[in-house]
Amino acid sequence: AAGGSLLSWEVDLVEKLRPCGFAGPVSRAALNEFFLSADGVAVLGDALDSKSFQVMLPEEAALLMVVQLLRQGCEVGPILHEIIPHFPDLRFYPRLLDSPRPEAPPGAVSVWTVDRLKQALACKRTPAQIRRQKAVQEDFFPVYVALMDLAAPAPPQDLENWLPLEGKVDAQAWAGWEAAEKRMEATFAPSRRMKRGTYATMRRLLQRCSRGEELSFRDRRFARKMLVDFYAKYGVPGSAEREKKVGGITGQFAGFVPLEIFAAILSERLAEFPGEVGVLSCAPLLVNTSPADKGWQAGPEEVAPQEAPMPRALQTLVKRVKIDSPENLVRGGLIKSSESLARLSTLVVAQTLTSHACPTQRDLDTSLAYAFARRRSLLLLNYESQVKLHELPWCPPHLAKPDSDAVTQASRAVLRDLCRLHVTTWPHVGMPNVALREMQKLLDAAKIELKLTADLAADIFMGGVVDYFGHVAQAVQTAPELDWYRAYYHLTPQPLGKLIQDCEARASEFSMCDSDWCGFVAKNGAVLEQLKISTTHNLYQLYAAGLITVEDLEAAVPVCWKRIRPVLCMGKLPSRYIQKDTAAAFRQLVFALSILKHHGKPSEAIVREWISEEPARKGRGGHGGPRQGQDPQPALHLVISGLLGAAEGRSPPNVYVGWVAKPWHLWQGGPPKPEDTAVEVTGSL
């Protein structure tokens, strides 16, 4: 919130404003009052012109908006009348940046900010296994080679008839090797496997020889075997093969730079960029290191400054701060979920809905709208609605109700792009509530009369839903494109006020939620799942408005099936989350197939091809597996046979309906049994 104790950047702001005429105490009231003075207005005006400010909360844009309105000759008395009483508690001023924010193209966002990347770099360490491997090759391996050479400094050419370790080992050479071993153990602890392997065995034999003990024939023959294997791998002493192989191993980490040093160098380079936004280009950050870079002493050991490329692990992190369009970020694998896209779309929507001709006013409007959209909602116990943007005293009228052809066209374009990305990339999950909220703003700005339903209808727990759900369900029951969908899910026309009763009955019929084991929350979850089936959870509304096209649904079908098939072929019960995601994927799959069939696409042929994707495994019998000749994947074939039957207008007796209380209670009558479905389903296909 904008209240509470002073933040660190507010304390720094006081010192930054001293040369500008600020002489008050270090308090929030003094800072608020300063920005109403002539010097303070000039500071905020410069920040507006250079875009060197950052608004994180809606309150922080109030005085900026006052300064902008004063420039335009507008009345600011009502705004000041509302905010001045709160000067001691809330901050109505922004964070002033040392450098301007980058001029990003419209609709471009970044997954991370520069500050977020700095936090990630501060946690980067060289993996322990790499440090261990480096210690093995640089510390342990030379000692190991010296031990083997000490056993046979000059081996003969005829190794088959050779027996090493004859006589006493040179005491001085053995003492020198033991000293090298002690230096090695001071920085590297050999593993248990090393202590029990060739190294430990040869060390024990040489130690006995150093004491003048005579080895047995068996011990010498075993020593010859170890030496022959060592020579075959690394070459004999003094040979070119030995020099090449041993030098390649010990020099593999030559010039090795720990990851901490690369992270420190990147952090120094990031100091030139504002921390609250991304960067337009990653090229300056990813150039090779040079001896002039700072941060070479940040690692755990001394490293000579050198020129080296940035590791791939850090290159991937740096790409997350690049400002680009959401579509390019999704294609590049930087946005990995619909929730991440929904959070980033908040800024895209804020940029789209600001239409003022003045660039400074448009940038300020975007900052205010984005900060308001990111605010935390309050828990209102008296059932009042959350505060709206237009209810803020400092919100300009043109931002509260954008009304221009440019905003309308831009909103339609952005809305179409967001729908395409959600449907084609993550069709197996429903659109998050954040995405639905932002898309509703675009729908209103685009003048499209469509209301999106959230993931959870709050009043469903009171035994009813709003009338809009009933209107959507009636549209689904009569749409000619959804014949296949209705046949599979047993959807029949119902009166407008009977939707919740129908969902409760269907939840009890298909999900067994009338059992004693099922709790209140689980039962309502099953009812909610039926409500999504009855309304298609916004899919049909978006399709009817032209925001989802046939091409989008055609691209979504293989993505949905890729998610569904492994679950249906599982030999064990999936988790609740997998069940819920699979149910959402299957619901959208049936919807897409129904639309494609209506437009003449070979939907049934696509479903039949899924049978031949992977040949059925033969039953092994016993151990819980199906007997010979039975279908090892009854759930998969049961689903496909139900889809094909529904395509011909026959509602299947077994329906995949979604998440409920008990695992695998997704079927009417319980989970399918191999002996009940194998012959009938395989024969019908």
N, C-alpha and C positions, 0 to 999 in steps of 0.2 A: 504494500500500500504506500501512498504518498506521505503517510505520517510516520510516527516513531522517531527514534533518535537519528541524528545526522549521519548520513553515509560518508564513507571515506572520500568520495569524489566531491561531496558538498564541502567538506573541510578544505580540500585542495582548491575548490572554486573560490573560497574566501581569499586565499593568498593570491590567486590569479587575478582577482578583481581589485586588489589594493592599488596597483598603478592606474586603474581606471576611475578612481575616485571613491571607492568603497572604504568607509571609515568606521563602520558599525561593528558590533560584537559578532562573535561566531555563533549565530543563531539563525533559525529559519525565518523568523519574522523580519530580521534585519535584511536578509537576502531578498525576500519578497518585496519589501519596501524600496530597496535600492533599485530594483528593476522597474519601478514606477517613476524614478527620477530621470532627469535628462540624460545623465551618464549611463544609467541602466538601459534606457530605451535605445541609446546608440549602440550599446553592446549587443542587445538582442537583435537590433536591425542588421548589424554586421553579420551576426550568426545566420540570420535568415537569408541574406544575400549570398553568402559563401557556402550555405548548407553545412555549416560546421556545428550542428547541434544534433542531439539524440533524444527522442521522446520515448520513454519506456512505459509511462503510465498516462492516462488521459488528462490527469490534473496538470502534468508538466507542460502541456501545450497551452494553458490558459493565458499566461502573460505574453507568449509569442503571438497568440491570436489578438490580444489587446494591441500590441505594437503594430501588427499588420492592419488592423482596423483603423488605428490612428493615422497611418500612412494614407489610407483611402478616404480619410475625412468622415468616418462613420462614428456613431455614438457608442461609447464604451461604458457609460455610466451604469446600465443594468448589470453588466458583467462584473464590474468592480464592486457593486453593491452586494453581489452574491458571494464573492470570494474573499474580500478584505476581512470579514470576521474570522476567517479560518487561517489567516496568515501565520499565527504562532504555531499551528499544528501541521499544516499541509504545505508541501512545496508546489508552487505553481510555475516554476521555472525549469528549463530543460538542462540537461548535461551539455556543457560546452566542450567541443572537441578541439584538439590541437590542429587537425587538418580536416579539410572538407570531405564529406562522404563521396564515394565514386558515383559518376553519372551512369547509372545502370539503364539499359534499354527497358522500355515498358514491358511488364509481365515477366521480368527476369528476377530470379531469387537465388539464394545460396543455401545449401543444406546446413552449413555451420557458419558462425561468425569467426572473425580473427581471434577474438578472446577465447572462444571455445576451442579453437585449434591450439592456442598456447597452452591451455589446460591439458589437452591430450599430449602435447609434446613434453610437458613437464613430468609426465608419468612414464615416458618411454625409457626402457632399459634394454640392454643387449640380452637376448634370451640366454638362460643358464646353460642350455645344451650347447650353444655356440661357444660360450666362454670355456666350457668343459672341453670341447673339441680342440679349441685353440691351445689350452694348457696341455692336453695330451700330445699334440703334434709339436709344440715348441719346448715343453719342459720334459715330458716323460719319454717321448720317442728317441731323442738323442742319447739318453741314458740307457735305454733298452738296446740300441744299436751298439753302444760301447761295451755293454755286457756280453753280447754275442761275439763281438770281435775279440774281447779278452779271452774267451774260451778257445778261439782258434785264430790267432793273428794272421797266419799264412796257411790256409787250408790247401791240401794237395789237389791235383787234378782228378785223381781217382778217388771219388768220395764213397764208392760202394765198399771198398775194402779198408776203409779208414776208421780208426777208433780214436776220437779226441780225448783230451784231458788225461794225458799220460804224464805222470809226474806232478811236481808241485807248481802252482801258479806263482808268478812273480809277485812277491809281497808288496813291493812298492807300487806296481800297477794296480793291484787289488785295493790298496789303501787310497790311491787316487780315485778309483771308481767309487768307493764307499763315500768319499767326501762329496763327489758329484751327486750321489744319490741323496745325501742329507740335504744338499742345497735344493734339490728338486722337491723333496718332501716338505720343505719349508713353505713352498707356494702351491704345491699340488699334492693331493691325497689320492694315491692309487685306489681303484675300486676293488671290491672283493674278488671280482673275476680276474683282475690283473694279478692279484696276490696268489691266485691259485693256478694260473696258467703257465705258459712257457717262461715268462720272466721270473716267476717265483721258483720254478723248478731249476732253471739254469743258475740262478743266484745261489741256491742251496748247494748245488754240486760244486760250484766254484769256491764257495766258502769252505767246504770240506777239503778241497785241494789246497787252499791257502794255508790250512792248518797241517798239511802234510799227510792227510789220510789218503789211502789208496782206494780208488773206486773199483767197484765190481764190474765184470764184463757186461752185465745187464745195464748198469748205470751208464757206462760209456756208450753202449749201443743206443740207448735212449737219447743220450746227448747228441750222438751223430744224427739221429732222425730229426731232432729239433733244429740242428744247424743246417741240414740239407733242405728242410722246408723253408728256413729263413733265407738261404741263398737263392732258392728258386723264386722267392717272392721279391727279394731286394738286391740280388746279385752278390758276388763274392767281394771281399775287401779289396780296394784298390782298382776295381774295374770301372769302366765307363757306365755300365748299367747301374752299379751301386750309386755312383755320384748322381746320375739322373733321377733315379727313383727316390732316394733318400732326400736329395735336395728339393725335389718336387713336393715332398710331404712337409718337410720342415719349413719350406718357404711359401707354403700355401697361404699363410696368414701374414705374409710380409706386406707391410703397408696397411694392416687392418686398422680401421677406425671404428671405435665403439659407437653404438647407436645414440648414446647420450650426447656425444659431440655433435653429430649431425642435427639432433633435436635442438641443441643450444644454438647452433649456427642458424637454423631456421627461425628460431625465436627472435634472434637479433635482426634478421631480415624483416620479420613481421612487425617490428617496432615502428616502421615507417608508415604503416597502414592503420586507419581507424579500427578500433577493436570491436565496435558494435555492428559491423557490416561485413560483407565478403569482399573479394577482390575481383576485378574484371579479367585479369590474366594471371595465370600461375607461372608463366615463364620466368619472371625475375626471381621467383622463389626456388625454382628447381634447377637453376644453373649449377654447374660443378663448383665444388668448394675451391677456395684458393687460400694460400698462406696468409693473405691479408684479412680473412674473416676472423671475427671474434668468436670465442667459444671453444677454442682448441684445448683449453685446460679444464673443460667441464667433465671429462671422463674420469674413470677411476685410476687410470694410469697415464703416464706421460706419452704423448703421441706427437710426432713431428708434423707440423702443418704441411699440407700437401694438396694437390688437386685430385678430387675424387667425385664420382657421380653420387647423386642422392639415392639412398636405398629405395626399393620399390614400396616397402611398407610405409615410408614417409611420403612418397609420391601419392599414394592412395589417400592419405589423410589430407594432403594439401589440396587435392581436387575437390574436397568437400566444401571449401570456401570459395570456389569459383562461382561467379554470378552467371547464370545461364537460364534458359527457358525450362519450365518443368518437364517438357517432353524430352529435351536433350538430357536432363538429369536422370530421368527414368531410363532412357535408353543406355546411358552410361553406367547404370547400376548403382548410382549414388542415392537414389530414392528407392528404398527396398520394401515399402509397405504403403498401403492406402492411408494409414494413419499419418505417416510422414508427409505424404502428398497433401493431405488435408490441412496439416499445420502450415505448410509452406503456401498453400493456396490462399491463406488469410491475407498475406501481403499482396498477392496478385489481385485479389478482389478489391482490396483497399486502393490499389493503383487504378483499377478499372473504373471505380465509382467516383473518382475525382475528375471533374471536367472543367475546372476554372481555366480561363484563358491565360492568367498570369502564372508563369512557372513557379514563382516563389509561393504564391497562394496554393497552387496545386501540390507542391511538395509538403507544405504545412498540413494541408487537408489529408494527404496520404499518411503522414506521421500520426495524426490524431486518430484517423479511422483504424489504422493498424494497431495502435496502442489500445484503443477501446475494444477491438475484437480479441486481443490477447489477454484482457483482464480476467481475473478470477471471479467467478460468479459467487454470489452470496446465498446462504441458506435462509430463505424467507419463510418463517413459520406461520405468517398470517396469509399465505397464499397470494401475496402481491406479486406482480410481474417484475422482472428485472428492469433496471433502468435502461432506457433506450438512448441511442446516440443523440437524437434530436432534443432530448431533455437536458443535455448539458448546457449551461448558460453560455458557454463560449463556442458552441457549435454553430457555424454559419448556416444560414438557410439553404444555400445551394448544395451543401454537403448532406444535410438531413434528408432532402428529397431531390436527388439528382434527376433532372428532366431535360435531356438534350438528345438529339439524334446520335451524336457521337457516343454518348454513354450507352444508349440503347444498342447500337451496332457492336460496340466493343464488348458489352455484357453477353450478347448472343455468341460472339466468337469465343470468348473465354469459357463460357458455359459449355459450349460444344466440345472444346478441347479437354476440359476436365472430365466430362462424361466419357469421352472416348478413352482417356487414359485409365480411368477406374474400371471400365467394363472390359477392356482388352488386356489389361495387365494383371488386375486382381479380381477376376470375375467370381472367384471362389469365396469371397468375403463380401458382406454387405457394406455399403458406403457408411463410413463413420459419421457420428452425429455432427462433428465439426465440419465435415465436408457438406453435409446436408444443410447446415446453417448458412454456410458461405454461398452455396448454390442457390438457396432461397433468396438471398440478397440479389444475386445476379438475375434470378427470375423476375423479381419485382422491378429491377432497373430495366430489364429487357421487355417489360410490359407483356409477360407471358403469364396468363392466369392459371397458375399451377401451384399447388401446395404440397410440399414434400412431408412425408411422415417420418418421425424420428424412429430410432431403433427400439425405443421402449415407450409405449403409450402409458403414461403414469396412471391414468384413471382406469386401466384395465384391472387393477387390484381392487377397485371399488365395484366391480361387476358390470362394467360397461365401457364403451369407447365413444369418442366424439362422432358426430354424424358424418364427417368427411371420410372416415374409414369405410362406412357403409356405402357411400357414393362410389368410392374407388372399387370396392368389392363388386358392386353391381355392374360397373363398367367392365371389369374382368370377366364376369359371368356372361356378358353379351358380346364381347369382342370376337369377331369372326377369325382373327389371327390366332386365337388361343384355344382352338378346339382340342388339340393334342394335350395341352396343359390341363384343361378342365377334365378331360377323360382320365388322365392319370391320377389326379388328386381328388376325384369324385366330387368336383364342385358342381353344385346345382343352384339354380336361382332361389334366393331367399329374400324375404321382405327386408326393407331397409333397417328396421329396428331389431332384427333377429340375428345380426352378425355375431355378437358375442356368444349367444346361446348356441349357434351353429359351431363356432370355434371350440367351445367347451365340449360339445358332444363329439366332435371329431377328435379332439385331444384324448378324450376318454376311450374312444373306439380304437384309434390307431396307436396310442402311446401308453395304454394301460395306466393312466393316471388316476383311476378310481381305486387302485389297490391300496391297502393299508400302509405299505412301505412308503408310498409317495407322499412327500410333504407339501405344504402350502406353496412354498416358493417354486418347487419343481413342477407342481401342477400348473401354476401360472406361467412358468417358462414354456410348457408344452402348449398352453393356450396361445401364448404370444407367437410361437412358431406357426401355429395354424393361422393366426392373423396375418403373418407375413405371406403364407401360401395363398390366402384368399385375396390379398391386395397386391401380390408380387413384389412387395417392399420397394415401391417407387419405380420399378423397371417399366411397367406398362405406361405410367404417366409420362416418363421421359421419352419412351418410344413414340407414344402418340403425339408428343410435342415436337418430334423430329430431332431431338437431341441425341438419341441413340439410333443408329442406322443398322440396316441389315448387314453391312460389311463389318460393323463392330461386333455384332452377335456371331457372325461366321468366324471371326478371329477368336472369340471367347470360348467356342465349343471345345477345341482341343485342350485349352488351358484348364477348363473345368474338369474334363475327363482325366487329365493327368493327375489331378488332385484326388479324384474319386476312386479310380481303379485300385491304387495300392491299399486303400482302406477296405474295399470290398474283398480283396484277396488276402487280407491279414489272417494269420493263424491264431492271433490273440486279440483280446478286446482292446479297442483303441481308447485313448483318454477322452474325457468329456470335451475338451477343447477341439480335439480332432473330429469328434462326432459333430459338434456344432458347425465347424468350418465345412465339413463334408456335406452336411445338410444344406448349407447356404450354396455351396457349389452345385449340388444336385438340383436345387430349386431353380437356379439361374440356367443350368444346362437344359432342363425341360422347357423353360420359357424360351430360350434361344432356339431349340429344335422346333418348337411350335411355330415361331415366327418364320423361320427359314422354310418350313414346309409350306406355309401359306404363300410364300413368294416363289414357289417352284423349285427350291433347292433340294438336292437329294438327301434329305435328312435321314430317312429310313435306311438308305444305303450306308450312310456314315455309321449308324448304330450297328448294323450287321457286320461292318468291318471290325468292330471292336472285339467280336468273338474270335477272329483269326489273328489278333495281334500277338497272342502268346498261346501256343498249343497247351491244352489241358494236360496236367501231369497225371501219370498213372498212380493209382493208389497203391501204397505199400502194405496196407493192412497192419493191424496192431498199433500199439503206441498212440492210440487216439486218432490215427489217420483213417481216411476212407478206404473201404475194401476195394479189391480189384474190380474195375468196371464201373465204379461210381464216380460222380462228378466231384473233384477235389475243391472246386470253387463254386459252391451252390449260391452264395449271396450275389456274386457277380452275374451269373447266368439268370438268376431270378430277377434282378433289376433289369437286365436287357430284355428278357422276355416280357416283363411288364411294360417297358417302353414301347416295344413293337406292338403289343396288344392295344395299348392306348392310341397308337397311331392309326389303328383301324377302327377306333371308336369304342373299344371294349375296356372298361375300367378294370385294372388288375386287382386281384384279391389281396396281394401283398404290396404295400406302398412304403417307400422310403420317405419318412416324414421328418426326421431330425432329432434334435437333442431332447432327452427326457431324463427322468431320475435314474432308472436302471440302465446299465450298459446293454447295448444291443436290443433294447426294447424299441426298435425302429420299424417293427413289422406288425401287421395285424396277426395275432396268434403267436407272437414270439419269434425267435430267430429260426431261420430255415435249417432243416436237417438234411444231410447229404442223401440219405436213403429215400427221402420224400420228394426230392426235386430233381435228382440227376437224370433219370430216364425221361421224365416228362418234359423238362425244360430243354434238354439236348435234342430230343426228338422234334419238338415244336420249332426249333431254330433251323 
